[in-house]
Amino acid sequence: MFDLRNPFFDPLWIRILVCAVCLGWGIFEFATASPFWGVLFVGIGLNCVYVFFFNFKPQGEQSGSEKDSDE
């Protein structure tokens, strides 16, 4: 759905902000009795947390063969 491996997301503060906004908006949706949108945004936020903090390699740390296979 989103290209979370984009170099735009290399700075830590951007990754934290994206995760916080998605999770915060999901909690807001639950608080306003909109469970569908709450589940959707919390799911996107949790996916971002996984990709950004558990499975993240900045563009500068990828080896040459991995860069070639991504193109």
Z-matrix of the N, CA and C atoms (Angstrom, degrees):
N
C 1 1.445
C 2 1.529 1 110.22
N 3 1.332 2 116.87 1 -44.83
C 4 1.458 3 121.74 2 178.33
C 5 1.522 4 108.36 3 -124.50
N 6 1.317 5 116.66 4 150.28
C 7 1.461 6 121.15 5 174.62
C 8 1.521 7 107.68 6 -89.52
N 9 1.325 8 117.01 7 87.16
C 10 1.456 9 121.81 8 -177.02
C 11 1.518 10 112.59 9 -79.57
N 12 1.315 11 118.78 10 -1.64
C 13 1.456 12 122.27 11 177.76
C 14 1.540 13 111.26 12 -98.12
N 15 1.307 14 117.23 13 9.74
C 16 1.449 15 123.32 14 179.14
C 17 1.531 16 110.18 15 -65.48
N 18 1.326 17 118.96 16 142.25
C 19 1.472 18 121.33 17 178.71
C 20 1.534 19 113.45 18 -58.82
N 21 1.309 20 117.60 19 -19.58
C 22 1.468 21 121.06 20 176.55
C 23 1.524 22 111.22 21 -56.61
N 24 1.337 23 117.77 22 -32.36
C 25 1.459 24 122.37 23 -176.82
C 26 1.526 25 113.46 24 -89.49
N 27 1.315 26 119.90 25 9.00
C 28 1.468 27 121.74 26 179.06
C 29 1.529 28 113.39 27 -63.55
N 30 1.351 29 120.29 28 -42.32
C 31 1.473 30 118.74 29 179.28
C 32 1.533 31 111.33 30 -66.76
N 33 1.325 32 115.13 31 137.38
C 34 1.461 33 121.00 32 -177.40
C 35 1.517 34 112.36 33 -60.92
N 36 1.318 35 118.74 34 -39.42
C 37 1.461 36 120.62 35 -175.69
C 38 1.523 37 111.81 36 -65.11
N 39 1.320 38 117.97 37 -31.94
C 40 1.470 39 120.59 38 178.04
C 41 1.527 40 110.00 39 -69.74
N 42 1.339 41 116.84 40 -42.03
C 43 1.468 42 119.89 41 178.91
C 44 1.521 43 111.03 42 -63.32
N 45 1.337 44 117.00 43 -42.05
C 46 1.466 45 120.41 44 178.83
C 47 1.523 46 110.40 45 -64.75
N 48 1.334 47 117.38 46 -42.81
C 49 1.459 48 121.58 47 -179.43
C 50 1.528 49 111.66 48 -62.73
N 51 1.318 50 117.74 49 -44.50
C 52 1.467 51 121.21 50 -179.86
C 53 1.531 52 110.43 51 -61.94
N 54 1.322 53 116.77 52 -45.00
C 55 1.473 54 120.51 53 179.15
C 56 1.518 55 111.14 54 -64.19
N 57 1.328 56 117.03 55 -43.97
C 58 1.463 57 120.81 56 -178.75
C 59 1.525 58 112.00 57 -64.40
N 60 1.318 59 116.96 58 -41.06
C 61 1.465 60 120.30 59 179.94
C 62 1.528 61 110.64 60 -65.41
N 63 1.315 62 117.55 61 -45.90
C 64 1.470 63 120.46 62 -179.56
C 65 1.529 64 111.42 63 -63.61
N 66 1.325 65 116.90 64 -47.65
C 67 1.468 66 119.77 65 -179.56
C 68 1.525 67 110.98 66 -67.63
N 69 1.322 68 117.24 67 -40.41
C 70 1.469 69 120.52 68 178.18
C 71 1.515 70 112.20 69 -63.28
N 72 1.325 71 116.63 70 -41.17
C 73 1.458 72 119.31 71 179.22
C 74 1.532 73 110.44 72 -67.62
N 75 1.316 74 117.09 73 -36.34
C 76 1.468 75 119.63 74 176.68
C 77 1.515 76 111.76 75 -63.62
N 78 1.326 77 117.12 76 -41.70
C 79 1.468 78 120.52 77 177.58
C 80 1.527 79 110.32 78 -65.33
N 81 1.330 80 117.12 79 -39.87
C 82 1.456 81 120.75 80 176.08
C 83 1.532 82 110.99 81 -59.75
N 84 1.322 83 116.79 82 -42.64
C 85 1.468 84 120.05 83 179.97
C 86 1.534 85 111.17 84 -64.31
N 87 1.335 86 117.45 85 -39.77
C 88 1.458 87 119.39 86 175.77
C 89 1.524 88 110.80 87 -63.30
N 90 1.316 89 117.27 88 -39.51
C 91 1.467 90 121.65 89 -178.84
C 92 1.518 91 112.09 90 -67.08
N 93 1.316 92 117.95 91 -26.58
C 94 1.462 93 121.47 92 179.50
C 95 1.531 94 111.70 93 -99.17
N 96 1.324 95 116.35 94 19.64
C 97 1.475 96 122.94 95 174.61
C 98 1.523 97 112.99 96 63.68
N 99 1.321 98 117.25 97 42.87
C 100 1.459 99 122.19 98 174.46
C 101 1.525 100 108.62 99 -124.24
N 102 1.340 101 116.46 100 77.96
C 103 1.467 102 118.55 101 -173.09
C 104 1.532 103 114.29 102 -65.87
N 105 1.316 104 118.77 103 -31.73
C 106 1.463 105 119.89 104 179.38
C 107 1.528 106 110.59 105 -60.26
N 108 1.336 107 116.24 106 -52.01
C 109 1.456 108 120.41 107 -179.15
C 110 1.524 109 111.36 108 -68.02
N 111 1.329 110 116.64 109 -32.29
C 112 1.459 111 119.96 110 176.23
C 113 1.513 112 111.95 111 -62.75
N 114 1.324 113 116.39 112 -46.73
C 115 1.465 114 120.37 113 178.65
C 116 1.523 115 110.25 114 -64.28
N 117 1.315 116 117.07 115 -40.01
C 118 1.462 117 120.93 116 -179.49
C 119 1.529 118 111.13 117 -62.06
N 120 1.323 119 117.74 118 -50.27
C 121 1.465 120 120.32 119 -176.81
C 122 1.523 121 112.53 120 -73.02
N 123 1.324 122 118.19 121 -35.66
C 124 1.468 123 119.36 122 176.00
C 125 1.531 124 109.13 123 -66.35
N 126 1.314 125 117.95 124 -38.20
C 127 1.469 126 121.01 125 176.72
C 128 1.518 127 112.00 126 -62.77
N 129 1.328 128 116.96 127 -43.95
C 130 1.464 129 120.37 128 177.31
C 131 1.520 130 110.01 129 -63.82
N 132 1.334 131 116.62 130 -41.64
C 133 1.462 132 120.46 131 179.11
C 134 1.515 133 112.37 132 -63.14
N 135 1.329 134 117.31 133 -43.09
C 136 1.461 135 120.61 134 178.97
C 137 1.526 136 111.26 135 -66.75
N 138 1.325 137 117.09 136 -36.39
C 139 1.464 138 120.50 137 175.61
C 140 1.534 139 110.00 138 -63.70
N 141 1.321 140 117.35 139 -41.93
C 142 1.463 141 120.87 140 177.36
C 143 1.524 142 111.25 141 -63.42
N 144 1.329 143 117.54 142 -41.59
C 145 1.463 144 120.66 143 178.00
C 146 1.522 145 110.00 144 -59.54
N 147 1.323 146 116.94 145 -45.17
C 148 1.465 147 120.56 146 -179.81
C 149 1.528 148 111.31 147 -62.46
N 150 1.329 149 116.38 148 -49.49
C 151 1.465 150 120.16 149 -176.19
C 152 1.529 151 111.32 150 -68.71
N 153 1.338 152 117.68 151 -40.02
C 154 1.460 153 120.88 152 -174.92
C 155 1.520 154 114.02 153 -79.09
N 156 1.318 155 118.64 154 -29.23
C 157 1.461 156 119.00 155 -171.68
C 158 1.529 157 114.27 156 -119.00
N 159 1.312 158 118.76 157 -22.60
C 160 1.456 159 120.55 158 -179.44
C 161 1.523 160 112.88 159 -107.67
N 162 1.323 161 117.25 160 -22.59
C 163 1.458 162 121.49 161 -175.01
C 164 1.534 163 109.60 162 -136.06
N 165 1.334 164 117.60 163 46.09
C 166 1.464 165 121.16 164 -172.64
C 167 1.515 166 111.14 165 -114.75
N 168 1.320 167 115.88 166 131.28
C 169 1.455 168 122.81 167 171.93
C 170 1.517 169 107.01 168 -130.78
N 171 1.332 170 117.95 169 114.84
C 172 1.474 171 119.20 170 177.18
C 173 1.527 172 110.92 171 -59.45
N 174 1.302 173 116.96 172 156.79
C 175 1.464 174 121.90 173 -176.57
C 176 1.524 175 112.10 174 -57.32
N 177 1.315 176 119.21 175 -34.20
C 178 1.452 177 122.29 176 -178.06
C 179 1.515 178 113.76 177 -72.06
N 180 1.343 179 118.22 178 -19.17
C 181 1.457 180 121.57 179 -177.02
C 182 1.527 181 113.44 180 -94.64
N 183 1.322 182 118.76 181 -5.10
C 184 1.453 183 120.62 182 179.50
C 185 1.518 184 109.34 183 -75.76
N 186 1.327 185 115.97 184 142.67
C 187 1.462 186 119.48 185 177.17
C 188 1.523 187 109.63 186 -75.20
N 189 1.304 188 116.14 187 166.55
C 190 1.453 189 121.06 188 -178.60
C 191 1.505 190 113.49 189 -61.25
N 192 1.345 191 117.47 190 -37.88
C 193 1.467 192 119.69 191 -179.03
C 194 1.518 193 111.22 192 -68.52
N 195 1.344 194 118.20 193 -34.85
C 196 1.451 195 120.29 194 178.17
C 197 1.515 196 111.09 195 -69.71
N 198 1.329 197 117.17 196 -36.29
C 199 1.457 198 119.88 197 177.78
C 200 1.516 199 110.46 198 -65.03
N 201 1.334 200 116.99 199 -40.68
C 202 1.456 201 120.69 200 -179.71
C 203 1.521 202 111.40 201 -65.52
N 204 1.338 203 118.15 202 -38.02
C 205 1.453 204 120.83 203 -177.90
C 206 1.521 205 111.54 204 -72.94
N 207 1.355 206 118.65 205 -24.69
C 208 1.451 207 121.41 206 179.45
C 209 1.525 208 112.76 207 -76.52
N 210 1.312 209 117.50 208 -22.00
C 211 1.466 210 120.59 209 -175.78
C 212 1.488 211 112.36 210 -81.12
